[in-house]
Amino acid sequence: MKAIIGKLAYPAAGVGAFAVALVVILALTGRLGAVLGRVPGIGGQTTAPEPDQPKPVPTVSTLRFFSSEELASMLKEARELKQKAQGEVNRLADEERRLGMLRQELQKERDELVRMQNELDTQRGELKKKELSLGERLIVIDQAEAAGLRRSALIYEAMEGKKAAPAIGALDRPQAAKVLSFMDEKKAARVLQELQPEVAAELMSLLGQLKLDQEARK
């Protein structure tokens, strides 16, 4: 063993002698199989397994850069789109405000119409009450009564005012007013002049309440 080791100290002995000596030493120490197992083509392993190859990473050379003109064009287009969108937003906001004002005006007109309708209903109710009240005070002359009143009016017209006045004044007030309504207006006025002022005033009020039907007026 020492003799072999001694030969390793002298490289002049040649590479072949060195290799043989190394094999002998490994064999003696029991490491020959382990070493041979690592040698390609020996120990049942032909080639060492290749590790998984990582995916290629893009490098700067594979990226595409935009030119300054392209970037400027893209920026201009983006600004135009933004301005257009902002203009549309402003237009919609203006339209919404306009519609809001129209809704307010429409509501005011509706409120005004409701108020006018309420006033009209109130006036109609008051007018109806007045008509009912007036109807209760009206003196209605029908066709049959009108014929007799015409005859009486002719008789009083033939009399002098001083004589006709006491006779008409003796009648009840509604009847006297009916007779006067069929007399000639001038002759009826003379009769009223001969009556006492309060009686004449009452008859004048009743004359305004007379209501002749269509047939009685003929």
mmCIF file of the C-alpha atoms, coordinates in Angstrom:
data_MODEL
# 
_entry.id   MODEL 
# 
loop_
_atom_site.group_PDB 
_atom_site.id 
_atom_site.type_symbol 
_atom_site.label_atom_id 
_atom_site.label_alt_id 
_atom_site.label_comp_id 
_atom_site.label_asym_id 
_atom_site.label_entity_id 
_atom_site.label_seq_id 
_atom_site.pdbx_PDB_ins_code 
_atom_site.Cartn_x 
_atom_site.Cartn_y 
_atom_site.Cartn_z 
_atom_site.occupancy 
_atom_site.B_iso_or_equiv 
_atom_site.pdbx_formal_charge 
_atom_site.auth_seq_id 
_atom_site.auth_comp_id 
_atom_site.auth_asym_id 
_atom_site.auth_atom_id 
_atom_site.pdbx_PDB_model_num 
ATOM 1   C CA . MET A 1 1   ? 0.000    0.000   0.000   1.00 0.00 ? 1   MET A CA 1 
ATOM 2   C CA . LYS A 1 2   ? 2.785    2.371   0.974   1.00 0.00 ? 2   LYS A CA 1 
ATOM 3   C CA . ALA A 1 3   ? 4.609    1.464   -2.172  1.00 0.00 ? 3   ALA A CA 1 
ATOM 4   C CA . ILE A 1 4   ? 1.577    2.503   -4.247  1.00 0.00 ? 4   ILE A CA 1 
ATOM 5   C CA . ILE A 1 5   ? 1.115    5.737   -2.365  1.00 0.00 ? 5   ILE A CA 1 
ATOM 6   C CA . GLY A 1 6   ? 4.762    6.409   -2.833  1.00 0.00 ? 6   GLY A CA 1 
ATOM 7   C CA . LYS A 1 7   ? 4.394    6.170   -6.564  1.00 0.00 ? 7   LYS A CA 1 
ATOM 8   C CA . LEU A 1 8   ? 1.569    8.777   -6.463  1.00 0.00 ? 8   LEU A CA 1 
ATOM 9   C CA . ALA A 1 9   ? 4.050    11.287  -5.171  1.00 0.00 ? 9   ALA A CA 1 
ATOM 10  C CA . TYR A 1 10  ? 6.008    11.197  -8.433  1.00 0.00 ? 10  TYR A CA 1 
ATOM 11  C CA . PRO A 1 11  ? 4.004    12.465  -11.373 1.00 0.00 ? 11  PRO A CA 1 
ATOM 12  C CA . ALA A 1 12  ? 6.757    11.462  -13.684 1.00 0.00 ? 12  ALA A CA 1 
ATOM 13  C CA . ALA A 1 13  ? 5.554    7.926   -13.398 1.00 0.00 ? 13  ALA A CA 1 
ATOM 14  C CA . GLY A 1 14  ? 2.871    8.894   -15.892 1.00 0.00 ? 14  GLY A CA 1 
ATOM 15  C CA . VAL A 1 15  ? -0.854   9.465   -15.927 1.00 0.00 ? 15  VAL A CA 1 
ATOM 16  C CA . GLY A 1 16  ? -1.624   5.840   -16.567 1.00 0.00 ? 16  GLY A CA 1 
ATOM 17  C CA . ALA A 1 17  ? 0.197    4.685   -13.467 1.00 0.00 ? 17  ALA A CA 1 
ATOM 18  C CA . PHE A 1 18  ? -1.623   7.305   -11.481 1.00 0.00 ? 18  PHE A CA 1 
ATOM 19  C CA . ALA A 1 19  ? -5.000   6.163   -12.697 1.00 0.00 ? 19  ALA A CA 1 
ATOM 20  C CA . VAL A 1 20  ? -4.229   2.523   -11.907 1.00 0.00 ? 20  VAL A CA 1 
ATOM 21  C CA . ALA A 1 21  ? -3.091   3.436   -8.457  1.00 0.00 ? 21  ALA A CA 1 
ATOM 22  C CA . LEU A 1 22  ? -6.283   5.473   -7.871  1.00 0.00 ? 22  LEU A CA 1 
ATOM 23  C CA . VAL A 1 23  ? -8.426   2.512   -8.893  1.00 0.00 ? 23  VAL A CA 1 
ATOM 24  C CA . VAL A 1 24  ? -6.542   0.233   -6.547  1.00 0.00 ? 24  VAL A CA 1 
ATOM 25  C CA . ILE A 1 25  ? -6.983   2.644   -3.652  1.00 0.00 ? 25  ILE A CA 1 
ATOM 26  C CA . LEU A 1 26  ? -10.705  3.010   -4.255  1.00 0.00 ? 26  LEU A CA 1 
ATOM 27  C CA . ALA A 1 27  ? -11.096  -0.719  -4.520  1.00 0.00 ? 27  ALA A CA 1 
ATOM 28  C CA . LEU A 1 28  ? -9.260   -1.254  -1.279  1.00 0.00 ? 28  LEU A CA 1 
ATOM 29  C CA . THR A 1 29  ? -11.338  1.347   0.528   1.00 0.00 ? 29  THR A CA 1 
ATOM 30  C CA . GLY A 1 30  ? -14.691  0.099   -0.890  1.00 0.00 ? 30  GLY A CA 1 
ATOM 31  C CA . ARG A 1 31  ? -15.470  3.305   -2.734  1.00 0.00 ? 31  ARG A CA 1 
ATOM 32  C CA . LEU A 1 32  ? -14.907  2.125   -6.260  1.00 0.00 ? 32  LEU A CA 1 
ATOM 33  C CA . GLY A 1 33  ? -18.588  1.236   -6.862  1.00 0.00 ? 33  GLY A CA 1 
ATOM 34  C CA . ALA A 1 34  ? -19.811  4.589   -5.620  1.00 0.00 ? 34  ALA A CA 1 
ATOM 35  C CA . VAL A 1 35  ? -17.384  6.452   -7.823  1.00 0.00 ? 35  VAL A CA 1 
ATOM 36  C CA . LEU A 1 36  ? -18.085  4.313   -10.856 1.00 0.00 ? 36  LEU A CA 1 
ATOM 37  C CA . GLY A 1 37  ? -21.839  4.862   -10.327 1.00 0.00 ? 37  GLY A CA 1 
ATOM 38  C CA . ARG A 1 38  ? -21.310  8.557   -10.850 1.00 0.00 ? 38  ARG A CA 1 
ATOM 39  C CA . VAL A 1 39  ? -19.357  8.144   -14.037 1.00 0.00 ? 39  VAL A CA 1 
ATOM 40  C CA . PRO A 1 40  ? -21.527  8.504   -17.185 1.00 0.00 ? 40  PRO A CA 1 
ATOM 41  C CA . GLY A 1 41  ? -22.117  5.206   -18.945 1.00 0.00 ? 41  GLY A CA 1 
ATOM 42  C CA . ILE A 1 42  ? -21.179  3.127   -15.850 1.00 0.00 ? 42  ILE A CA 1 
ATOM 43  C CA . GLY A 1 43  ? -23.415  1.860   -13.070 1.00 0.00 ? 43  GLY A CA 1 
ATOM 44  C CA . GLY A 1 44  ? -26.646  1.671   -15.158 1.00 0.00 ? 44  GLY A CA 1 
ATOM 45  C CA . GLN A 1 45  ? -26.917  5.445   -15.715 1.00 0.00 ? 45  GLN A CA 1 
ATOM 46  C CA . THR A 1 46  ? -26.111  6.636   -19.164 1.00 0.00 ? 46  THR A CA 1 
ATOM 47  C CA . THR A 1 47  ? -26.587  10.416  -18.872 1.00 0.00 ? 47  THR A CA 1 
ATOM 48  C CA . ALA A 1 48  ? -27.410  12.731  -16.052 1.00 0.00 ? 48  ALA A CA 1 
ATOM 49  C CA . PRO A 1 49  ? -31.073  13.946  -16.074 1.00 0.00 ? 49  PRO A CA 1 
ATOM 50  C CA . GLU A 1 50  ? -31.523  17.398  -17.433 1.00 0.00 ? 50  GLU A CA 1 
ATOM 51  C CA . PRO A 1 51  ? -33.253  19.770  -15.069 1.00 0.00 ? 51  PRO A CA 1 
ATOM 52  C CA . ASP A 1 52  ? -36.547  21.414  -16.146 1.00 0.00 ? 52  ASP A CA 1 
ATOM 53  C CA . GLN A 1 53  ? -35.815  24.311  -18.410 1.00 0.00 ? 53  GLN A CA 1 
ATOM 54  C CA . PRO A 1 54  ? -37.413  27.564  -17.154 1.00 0.00 ? 54  PRO A CA 1 
ATOM 55  C CA . LYS A 1 55  ? -39.757  29.411  -19.502 1.00 0.00 ? 55  LYS A CA 1 
ATOM 56  C CA . PRO A 1 56  ? -38.105  32.184  -21.403 1.00 0.00 ? 56  PRO A CA 1 
ATOM 57  C CA . VAL A 1 57  ? -38.584  35.584  -19.824 1.00 0.00 ? 57  VAL A CA 1 
ATOM 58  C CA . PRO A 1 58  ? -39.380  38.422  -22.197 1.00 0.00 ? 58  PRO A CA 1 
ATOM 59  C CA . THR A 1 59  ? -36.447  40.661  -22.559 1.00 0.00 ? 59  THR A CA 1 
ATOM 60  C CA . VAL A 1 60  ? -36.284  44.308  -23.487 1.00 0.00 ? 60  VAL A CA 1 
ATOM 61  C CA . SER A 1 61  ? -35.623  43.343  -27.050 1.00 0.00 ? 61  SER A CA 1 
ATOM 62  C CA . THR A 1 62  ? -39.029  41.550  -27.287 1.00 0.00 ? 62  THR A CA 1 
ATOM 63  C CA . LEU A 1 63  ? -41.108  44.585  -26.090 1.00 0.00 ? 63  LEU A CA 1 
ATOM 64  C CA . ARG A 1 64  ? -42.545  47.173  -28.496 1.00 0.00 ? 64  ARG A CA 1 
ATOM 65  C CA . PHE A 1 65  ? -42.254  50.842  -27.530 1.00 0.00 ? 65  PHE A CA 1 
ATOM 66  C CA . PHE A 1 66  ? -44.605  53.534  -28.932 1.00 0.00 ? 66  PHE A CA 1 
ATOM 67  C CA . SER A 1 67  ? -43.102  56.484  -30.662 1.00 0.00 ? 67  SER A CA 1 
ATOM 68  C CA . SER A 1 68  ? -43.643  60.004  -29.378 1.00 0.00 ? 68  SER A CA 1 
ATOM 69  C CA . GLU A 1 69  ? -46.014  60.721  -32.280 1.00 0.00 ? 69  GLU A CA 1 
ATOM 70  C CA . GLU A 1 70  ? -48.115  57.681  -31.451 1.00 0.00 ? 70  GLU A CA 1 
ATOM 71  C CA . LEU A 1 71  ? -48.237  58.605  -27.766 1.00 0.00 ? 71  LEU A CA 1 
ATOM 72  C CA . ALA A 1 72  ? -49.230  62.164  -28.619 1.00 0.00 ? 72  ALA A CA 1 
ATOM 73  C CA . SER A 1 73  ? -51.991  60.911  -30.937 1.00 0.00 ? 73  SER A CA 1 
ATOM 74  C CA . MET A 1 74  ? -53.312  58.530  -28.279 1.00 0.00 ? 74  MET A CA 1 
ATOM 75  C CA . LEU A 1 75  ? -53.262  61.292  -25.657 1.00 0.00 ? 75  LEU A CA 1 
ATOM 76  C CA . LYS A 1 76  ? -55.123  63.647  -27.996 1.00 0.00 ? 76  LYS A CA 1 
ATOM 77  C CA . GLU A 1 77  ? -57.774  61.010  -28.726 1.00 0.00 ? 77  GLU A CA 1 
ATOM 78  C CA . ALA A 1 78  ? -58.206  60.295  -25.014 1.00 0.00 ? 78  ALA A CA 1 
ATOM 79  C CA . ARG A 1 79  ? -58.673  64.004  -24.297 1.00 0.00 ? 79  ARG A CA 1 
ATOM 80  C CA . GLU A 1 80  ? -61.212  64.346  -27.103 1.00 0.00 ? 80  GLU A CA 1 
ATOM 81  C CA . LEU A 1 81  ? -63.177  61.383  -25.762 1.00 0.00 ? 81  LEU A CA 1 
ATOM 82  C CA . LYS A 1 82  ? -63.081  62.883  -22.273 1.00 0.00 ? 82  LYS A CA 1 
ATOM 83  C CA . GLN A 1 83  ? -64.299  66.256  -23.548 1.00 0.00 ? 83  GLN A CA 1 
ATOM 84  C CA . LYS A 1 84  ? -67.053  64.571  -25.530 1.00 0.00 ? 84  LYS A CA 1 
ATOM 85  C CA . ALA A 1 85  ? -68.172  62.562  -22.502 1.00 0.00 ? 85  ALA A CA 1 
ATOM 86  C CA . GLN A 1 86  ? -68.092  65.685  -20.307 1.00 0.00 ? 86  GLN A CA 1 
ATOM 87  C CA . GLY A 1 87  ? -70.132  67.575  -22.901 1.00 0.00 ? 87  GLY A CA 1 
ATOM 88  C CA . GLU A 1 88  ? -72.749  64.825  -22.910 1.00 0.00 ? 88  GLU A CA 1 
ATOM 89  C CA . VAL A 1 89  ? -72.857  64.888  -19.106 1.00 0.00 ? 89  VAL A CA 1 
ATOM 90  C CA . ASN A 1 90  ? -73.361  68.669  -19.161 1.00 0.00 ? 90  ASN A CA 1 
ATOM 91  C CA . ARG A 1 91  ? -76.077  68.370  -21.806 1.00 0.00 ? 91  ARG A CA 1 
ATOM 92  C CA . LEU A 1 92  ? -77.947  65.784  -19.769 1.00 0.00 ? 92  LEU A CA 1 
ATOM 93  C CA . ALA A 1 93  ? -77.627  67.953  -16.658 1.00 0.00 ? 93  ALA A CA 1 
ATOM 94  C CA . ASP A 1 94  ? -79.041  70.965  -18.544 1.00 0.00 ? 94  ASP A CA 1 
ATOM 95  C CA . GLU A 1 95  ? -81.881  68.837  -19.889 1.00 0.00 ? 95  GLU A CA 1 
ATOM 96  C CA . GLU A 1 96  ? -82.657  67.595  -16.393 1.00 0.00 ? 96  GLU A CA 1 
ATOM 97  C CA . ARG A 1 97  ? -82.767  71.176  -15.073 1.00 0.00 ? 97  ARG A CA 1 
ATOM 98  C CA . ARG A 1 98  ? -85.026  72.230  -17.941 1.00 0.00 ? 98  ARG A CA 1 
ATOM 99  C CA . LEU A 1 99  ? -87.378  69.324  -17.289 1.00 0.00 ? 99  LEU A CA 1 
ATOM 100 C CA . GLY A 1 100 ? -87.400  70.199  -13.595 1.00 0.00 ? 100 GLY A CA 1 
ATOM 101 C CA . MET A 1 101 ? -88.434  73.772  -14.388 1.00 0.00 ? 101 MET A CA 1 
ATOM 102 C CA . LEU A 1 102 ? -91.151  72.525  -16.746 1.00 0.00 ? 102 LEU A CA 1 
ATOM 103 C CA . ARG A 1 103 ? -92.452  70.187  -14.041 1.00 0.00 ? 103 ARG A CA 1 
ATOM 104 C CA . GLN A 1 104 ? -92.584  73.081  -11.583 1.00 0.00 ? 104 GLN A CA 1 
ATOM 105 C CA . GLU A 1 105 ? -94.447  75.288  -14.063 1.00 0.00 ? 105 GLU A CA 1 
ATOM 106 C CA . LEU A 1 106 ? -96.855  72.472  -14.848 1.00 0.00 ? 106 LEU A CA 1 
ATOM 107 C CA . GLN A 1 107 ? -97.508  71.926  -11.148 1.00 0.00 ? 107 GLN A CA 1 
ATOM 108 C CA . LYS A 1 108 ? -98.178  75.654  -10.693 1.00 0.00 ? 108 LYS A CA 1 
ATOM 109 C CA . GLU A 1 109 ? -100.659 75.606  -13.565 1.00 0.00 ? 109 GLU A CA 1 
ATOM 110 C CA . ARG A 1 110 ? -102.378 72.550  -12.094 1.00 0.00 ? 110 ARG A CA 1 
ATOM 111 C CA . ASP A 1 111 ? -102.607 74.242  -8.703  1.00 0.00 ? 111 ASP A CA 1 
ATOM 112 C CA . GLU A 1 112 ? -104.010 77.363  -10.367 1.00 0.00 ? 112 GLU A CA 1 
ATOM 113 C CA . LEU A 1 113 ? -106.599 75.307  -12.261 1.00 0.00 ? 113 LEU A CA 1 
ATOM 114 C CA . VAL A 1 114 ? -107.624 73.567  -9.054  1.00 0.00 ? 114 VAL A CA 1 
ATOM 115 C CA . ARG A 1 115 ? -107.964 76.933  -7.300  1.00 0.00 ? 115 ARG A CA 1 
ATOM 116 C CA . MET A 1 116 ? -110.040 78.369  -10.152 1.00 0.00 ? 116 MET A CA 1 
ATOM 117 C CA . GLN A 1 117 ? -112.219 75.248  -10.212 1.00 0.00 ? 117 GLN A CA 1 
ATOM 118 C CA . ASN A 1 118 ? -112.816 75.547  -6.472  1.00 0.00 ? 118 ASN A CA 1 
ATOM 119 C CA . GLU A 1 119 ? -113.740 79.222  -6.866  1.00 0.00 ? 119 GLU A CA 1 
ATOM 120 C CA . LEU A 1 120 ? -116.057 78.360  -9.755  1.00 0.00 ? 120 LEU A CA 1 
ATOM 121 C CA . ASP A 1 121 ? -117.745 75.654  -7.699  1.00 0.00 ? 121 ASP A CA 1 
ATOM 122 C CA . THR A 1 122 ? -118.171 78.105  -4.834  1.00 0.00 ? 122 THR A CA 1 
ATOM 123 C CA . GLN A 1 123 ? -119.673 80.742  -7.130  1.00 0.00 ? 123 GLN A CA 1 
ATOM 124 C CA . ARG A 1 124 ? -122.002 78.164  -8.646  1.00 0.00 ? 124 ARG A CA 1 
ATOM 125 C CA . GLY A 1 125 ? -123.140 77.150  -5.195  1.00 0.00 ? 125 GLY A CA 1 
ATOM 126 C CA . GLU A 1 126 ? -123.771 80.754  -4.187  1.00 0.00 ? 126 GLU A CA 1 
ATOM 127 C CA . LEU A 1 127 ? -125.595 81.423  -7.463  1.00 0.00 ? 127 LEU A CA 1 
ATOM 128 C CA . LYS A 1 128 ? -127.740 78.348  -6.915  1.00 0.00 ? 128 LYS A CA 1 
ATOM 129 C CA . LYS A 1 129 ? -128.641 79.556  -3.458  1.00 0.00 ? 129 LYS A CA 1 
ATOM 130 C CA . LYS A 1 130 ? -129.549 82.968  -4.842  1.00 0.00 ? 130 LYS A CA 1 
ATOM 131 C CA . GLU A 1 131 ? -131.702 81.373  -7.535  1.00 0.00 ? 131 GLU A CA 1 
ATOM 132 C CA . LEU A 1 132 ? -133.505 79.282  -4.947  1.00 0.00 ? 132 LEU A CA 1 
ATOM 133 C CA . SER A 1 133 ? -133.992 82.295  -2.743  1.00 0.00 ? 133 SER A CA 1 
ATOM 134 C CA . LEU A 1 134 ? -135.187 84.372  -5.678  1.00 0.00 ? 134 LEU A CA 1 
ATOM 135 C CA . GLY A 1 135 ? -137.470 81.576  -6.815  1.00 0.00 ? 135 GLY A CA 1 
ATOM 136 C CA . GLU A 1 136 ? -139.170 81.618  -3.448  1.00 0.00 ? 136 GLU A CA 1 
ATOM 137 C CA . ARG A 1 137 ? -139.871 85.335  -3.839  1.00 0.00 ? 137 ARG A CA 1 
ATOM 138 C CA . LEU A 1 138 ? -140.884 85.337  -7.494  1.00 0.00 ? 138 LEU A CA 1 
ATOM 139 C CA . ILE A 1 139 ? -144.493 85.916  -8.351  1.00 0.00 ? 139 ILE A CA 1 
ATOM 140 C CA . VAL A 1 140 ? -145.335 83.564  -11.205 1.00 0.00 ? 140 VAL A CA 1 
ATOM 141 C CA . ILE A 1 141 ? -148.148 84.429  -13.572 1.00 0.00 ? 141 ILE A CA 1 
ATOM 142 C CA . ASP A 1 142 ? -149.437 81.584  -15.675 1.00 0.00 ? 142 ASP A CA 1 
ATOM 143 C CA . GLN A 1 143 ? -151.478 81.833  -18.893 1.00 0.00 ? 143 GLN A CA 1 
ATOM 144 C CA . ALA A 1 144 ? -154.893 81.429  -17.278 1.00 0.00 ? 144 ALA A CA 1 
ATOM 145 C CA . GLU A 1 145 ? -154.253 84.167  -14.724 1.00 0.00 ? 145 GLU A CA 1 
ATOM 146 C CA . ALA A 1 146 ? -152.764 86.462  -17.342 1.00 0.00 ? 146 ALA A CA 1 
ATOM 147 C CA . ALA A 1 147 ? -156.098 86.697  -19.241 1.00 0.00 ? 147 ALA A CA 1 
ATOM 148 C CA . GLY A 1 148 ? -157.940 88.031  -16.176 1.00 0.00 ? 148 GLY A CA 1 
ATOM 149 C CA . LEU A 1 149 ? -155.100 90.433  -15.335 1.00 0.00 ? 149 LEU A CA 1 
ATOM 150 C CA . ARG A 1 150 ? -155.283 91.921  -18.831 1.00 0.00 ? 150 ARG A CA 1 
ATOM 151 C CA . ARG A 1 151 ? -158.958 92.675  -18.419 1.00 0.00 ? 151 ARG A CA 1 
ATOM 152 C CA . SER A 1 152 ? -158.390 94.242  -15.009 1.00 0.00 ? 152 SER A CA 1 
ATOM 153 C CA . ALA A 1 153 ? -155.507 96.309  -16.382 1.00 0.00 ? 153 ALA A CA 1 
ATOM 154 C CA . LEU A 1 154 ? -157.756 97.683  -19.170 1.00 0.00 ? 154 LEU A CA 1 
ATOM 155 C CA . ILE A 1 155 ? -160.332 98.755  -16.604 1.00 0.00 ? 155 ILE A CA 1 
ATOM 156 C CA . TYR A 1 156 ? -157.786 100.565 -14.415 1.00 0.00 ? 156 TYR A CA 1 
ATOM 157 C CA . GLU A 1 157 ? -156.217 102.189 -17.448 1.00 0.00 ? 157 GLU A CA 1 
ATOM 158 C CA . ALA A 1 158 ? -159.605 103.711 -18.350 1.00 0.00 ? 158 ALA A CA 1 
ATOM 159 C CA . MET A 1 159 ? -159.809 105.345 -14.939 1.00 0.00 ? 159 MET A CA 1 
ATOM 160 C CA . GLU A 1 160 ? -157.988 108.506 -13.897 1.00 0.00 ? 160 GLU A CA 1 
ATOM 161 C CA . GLY A 1 161 ? -154.833 108.065 -11.895 1.00 0.00 ? 161 GLY A CA 1 
ATOM 162 C CA . LYS A 1 162 ? -156.318 109.549 -8.742  1.00 0.00 ? 162 LYS A CA 1 
ATOM 163 C CA . LYS A 1 163 ? -159.246 107.112 -8.849  1.00 0.00 ? 163 LYS A CA 1 
ATOM 164 C CA . ALA A 1 164 ? -157.295 104.073 -10.003 1.00 0.00 ? 164 ALA A CA 1 
ATOM 165 C CA . ALA A 1 165 ? -154.653 104.463 -7.293  1.00 0.00 ? 165 ALA A CA 1 
ATOM 166 C CA . PRO A 1 166 ? -156.979 103.882 -4.295  1.00 0.00 ? 166 PRO A CA 1 
ATOM 167 C CA . ALA A 1 167 ? -158.586 100.915 -6.035  1.00 0.00 ? 167 ALA A CA 1 
ATOM 168 C CA . ILE A 1 168 ? -155.266 99.249  -6.839  1.00 0.00 ? 168 ILE A CA 1 
ATOM 169 C CA . GLY A 1 169 ? -153.877 100.160 -3.407  1.00 0.00 ? 169 GLY A CA 1 
ATOM 170 C CA . ALA A 1 170 ? -156.760 98.303  -1.825  1.00 0.00 ? 170 ALA A CA 1 
ATOM 171 C CA . LEU A 1 171 ? -155.644 95.053  -3.449  1.00 0.00 ? 171 LEU A CA 1 
ATOM 172 C CA . ASP A 1 172 ? -153.131 92.811  -1.745  1.00 0.00 ? 172 ASP A CA 1 
ATOM 173 C CA . ARG A 1 173 ? -149.626 93.712  -2.735  1.00 0.00 ? 173 ARG A CA 1 
ATOM 174 C CA . PRO A 1 174 ? -148.830 90.741  -5.053  1.00 0.00 ? 174 PRO A CA 1 
ATOM 175 C CA . GLN A 1 175 ? -152.133 91.137  -6.885  1.00 0.00 ? 175 GLN A CA 1 
ATOM 176 C CA . ALA A 1 176 ? -151.688 94.899  -7.260  1.00 0.00 ? 176 ALA A CA 1 
ATOM 177 C CA . ALA A 1 177 ? -148.213 94.327  -8.701  1.00 0.00 ? 177 ALA A CA 1 
ATOM 178 C CA . LYS A 1 178 ? -149.662 91.823  -11.180 1.00 0.00 ? 178 LYS A CA 1 
ATOM 179 C CA . VAL A 1 179 ? -152.263 94.323  -12.388 1.00 0.00 ? 179 VAL A CA 1 
ATOM 180 C CA . LEU A 1 180 ? -149.694 97.087  -12.748 1.00 0.00 ? 180 LEU A CA 1 
ATOM 181 C CA . SER A 1 181 ? -147.445 94.758  -14.771 1.00 0.00 ? 181 SER A CA 1 
ATOM 182 C CA . PHE A 1 182 ? -150.176 94.432  -17.454 1.00 0.00 ? 182 PHE A CA 1 
ATOM 183 C CA . MET A 1 183 ? -150.983 98.172  -17.559 1.00 0.00 ? 183 MET A CA 1 
ATOM 184 C CA . ASP A 1 184 ? -149.382 100.695 -19.852 1.00 0.00 ? 184 ASP A CA 1 
ATOM 185 C CA . GLU A 1 185 ? -146.122 101.834 -18.270 1.00 0.00 ? 185 GLU A CA 1 
ATOM 186 C CA . LYS A 1 186 ? -147.070 105.536 -18.281 1.00 0.00 ? 186 LYS A CA 1 
ATOM 187 C CA . LYS A 1 187 ? -150.507 104.905 -16.756 1.00 0.00 ? 187 LYS A CA 1 
ATOM 188 C CA . ALA A 1 188 ? -148.988 102.536 -14.182 1.00 0.00 ? 188 ALA A CA 1 
ATOM 189 C CA . ALA A 1 189 ? -146.480 105.265 -13.276 1.00 0.00 ? 189 ALA A CA 1 
ATOM 190 C CA . ARG A 1 190 ? -149.302 107.769 -12.682 1.00 0.00 ? 190 ARG A CA 1 
ATOM 191 C CA . VAL A 1 191 ? -151.003 105.287 -10.362 1.00 0.00 ? 191 VAL A CA 1 
ATOM 192 C CA . LEU A 1 192 ? -147.788 104.779 -8.387  1.00 0.00 ? 192 LEU A CA 1 
ATOM 193 C CA . GLN A 1 193 ? -147.396 108.567 -8.047  1.00 0.00 ? 193 GLN A CA 1 
ATOM 194 C CA . GLU A 1 194 ? -150.788 108.775 -6.371  1.00 0.00 ? 194 GLU A CA 1 
ATOM 195 C CA . LEU A 1 195 ? -149.999 106.036 -3.865  1.00 0.00 ? 195 LEU A CA 1 
ATOM 196 C CA . GLN A 1 196 ? -148.210 106.544 -0.577  1.00 0.00 ? 196 GLN A CA 1 
ATOM 197 C CA . PRO A 1 197 ? -144.418 106.359 -0.982  1.00 0.00 ? 197 PRO A CA 1 
ATOM 198 C CA . GLU A 1 198 ? -143.973 103.207 1.098   1.00 0.00 ? 198 GLU A CA 1 
ATOM 199 C CA . VAL A 1 199 ? -146.744 101.426 -0.810  1.00 0.00 ? 199 VAL A CA 1 
ATOM 200 C CA . ALA A 1 200 ? -145.329 102.506 -4.159  1.00 0.00 ? 200 ALA A CA 1 
ATOM 201 C CA . ALA A 1 201 ? -141.869 101.307 -3.130  1.00 0.00 ? 201 ALA A CA 1 
ATOM 202 C CA . GLU A 1 202 ? -143.209 97.922  -2.082  1.00 0.00 ? 202 GLU A CA 1 
ATOM 203 C CA . LEU A 1 203 ? -145.109 97.523  -5.373  1.00 0.00 ? 203 LEU A CA 1 
ATOM 204 C CA . MET A 1 204 ? -142.008 98.471  -7.358  1.00 0.00 ? 204 MET A CA 1 
ATOM 205 C CA . SER A 1 205 ? -140.058 95.749  -5.538  1.00 0.00 ? 205 SER A CA 1 
ATOM 206 C CA . LEU A 1 206 ? -142.786 93.220  -6.279  1.00 0.00 ? 206 LEU A CA 1 
ATOM 207 C CA . LEU A 1 207 ? -142.836 94.216  -9.937  1.00 0.00 ? 207 LEU A CA 1 
ATOM 208 C CA . GLY A 1 208 ? -139.176 93.145  -10.121 1.00 0.00 ? 208 GLY A CA 1 
ATOM 209 C CA . GLN A 1 209 ? -140.123 89.745  -8.781  1.00 0.00 ? 209 GLN A CA 1 
ATOM 210 C CA . LEU A 1 210 ? -142.837 89.024  -11.331 1.00 0.00 ? 210 LEU A CA 1 
ATOM 211 C CA . LYS A 1 211 ? -142.169 86.113  -13.618 1.00 0.00 ? 211 LYS A CA 1 
ATOM 212 C CA . LEU A 1 212 ? -144.349 85.504  -16.615 1.00 0.00 ? 212 LEU A CA 1 
ATOM 213 C CA . ASP A 1 213 ? -144.183 82.170  -18.368 1.00 0.00 ? 213 ASP A CA 1 
ATOM 214 C CA . GLN A 1 214 ? -143.691 82.157  -22.113 1.00 0.00 ? 214 GLN A CA 1 
ATOM 215 C CA . GLU A 1 215 ? -147.351 81.736  -22.913 1.00 0.00 ? 215 GLU A CA 1 
ATOM 216 C CA . ALA A 1 216 ? -148.457 84.471  -20.501 1.00 0.00 ? 216 ALA A CA 1 
ATOM 217 C CA . ARG A 1 217 ? -146.152 87.011  -22.149 1.00 0.00 ? 217 ARG A CA 1 
ATOM 218 C CA . LYS A 1 218 ? -147.896 86.621  -25.539 1.00 0.00 ? 218 LYS A CA 1 
# 
